[in-house]
């Protein structure tokens, strides 16, 4: 299902990684007046990492099957 909708796959990856990062930061013991000093770079890093993870996932299998059928 997610291979048919790359946007949903990216949203799912970003959501999971963001949640994990929030749990780690909130349980780290940092008590700043403005936690966005930590959150802003964290979310940018999570976004970049989630795009990298998404690029490493295999492409749509139906697309691969179509290209193989054209070659034969």
N, C-alpha and C positions, 0 to 999 in steps of 0.2 A: 504494500500500500504506500509506504513512504517513498519508495523508489519512483512512483508515479507523480509524486508531488514534492519536488526538491525544496520548495519554500517551507512546507510543513516539517520536513526532515531537519532543515536548518534551525527552525524555531524550536523543535524538540531538543536538539543538541545544545543550543544556547540556553534553553530553560534549565536543563539538567545541570550543565556546567555552572551556570549562575547560582543555582540553589546550593550546589556544593561549595562554591566560593563564599557565598554569604554565610553559610554555617561555619566554615573555617574562620572567617574574619570575626564573626560575632562571638565565637568561642575562644578567640585568641587572647582576650583579656585587654585589648586596646580600649581605652576610655578617653577618646578625644572629644573636644567640644563640637567639632565639625567632622563627623565620620565620613563625609563626602571626600575628604582628602585621601581616604583609603578606597572608598567605593568607586570613584570615577576612574582611576587607573585600573582598578580590578575589573570593572565591566568592559573597558576597552580591551584589556588583555584577554578576557574570556571571549569576547567577540572575535578577535583575531585567531585565537586558538580554536574556537568552534568552526570557523571557516576553514582552517587547516584540516581539522578532523573530517569535515564534510568533503573536502577535496580528496582525502585518502580513501573514502568509502567507494565501493565499486559502483560503476555507472549503472543505469537502467538495464536490466538483463534483456528486456524485449528489444532495446536498441541494438544490443550486441547480436541477438539472434537475427534481426533484420539484415545487418551488415554481412553476417555469415551466409545467409540465404542468397544475397545478391552476388556474392563471390562465386557461389556454386553454380 
